[in-house]
Amino acid sequence: MDGGPQAQVTARVPGAAGLGLLAPPSARPLPAALLADPAWTAQRVSALGRRYRSTDRRVLATVWWYSASAVLLAPVVAGLATGRPLSARLADTTLYELAGGTLVAAVSAAPAGPDPAGELRTALGAAVAAVAEAGGVRPRPLWAVATDSLAGRLLAVGRAVGAVGPVTALAAPVAAAVGPPLPAPRFTDVGGVRFVRRASCCLLYRLPAEPMCTACPGRSPEHRRVLLEDAAGLW
């Protein structure tokens, strides 16, 4: 990706590798268009089931999409945050996976076109449709997962560039431009630290030996607040 549009973006984002913007040397490239393939997605869901020793495809598909959507959105979010919008088209995007099948990075090979919101809507819609078919999941919860991934990536990039407020402020207009069924991203400030206020549940805690996330919407508001206050002390 030397000299490509994403290189200009990553040069402006400290810790770009940890944000899924640079692929490890050992990672294998995959065309992001595979995300729109229900058969390929079903294979990934099955592989995750073997890893977690679970046959609950609805849960496995949701967990898989939570991770995959965060990786897919990394270039788009970083481009917006740095003022150099990158293409969200699946055809312009390459994913990178580790030997175990974990997606770790994404690279966009082109700048955004004249309708970046439309590109993002189309990309997310194609991937959501494939995950829904592969896992027997209703599309709407998967769109909620996508909005949490969007918010989470914006927050992570905002922290990296030292501009949490301005970068997370992009969330609402981006989601509004994409339009329904993508929900509006939400944030909450606890102890002077900003967190994503989740619109979705990744369902990870329904897999064997996996905990409930700190900000899980399934927790009571009081319990979630206590945990977030504790987490705020780590930043």
Disulfide bonds with the S-S distance in Angstrom:
none
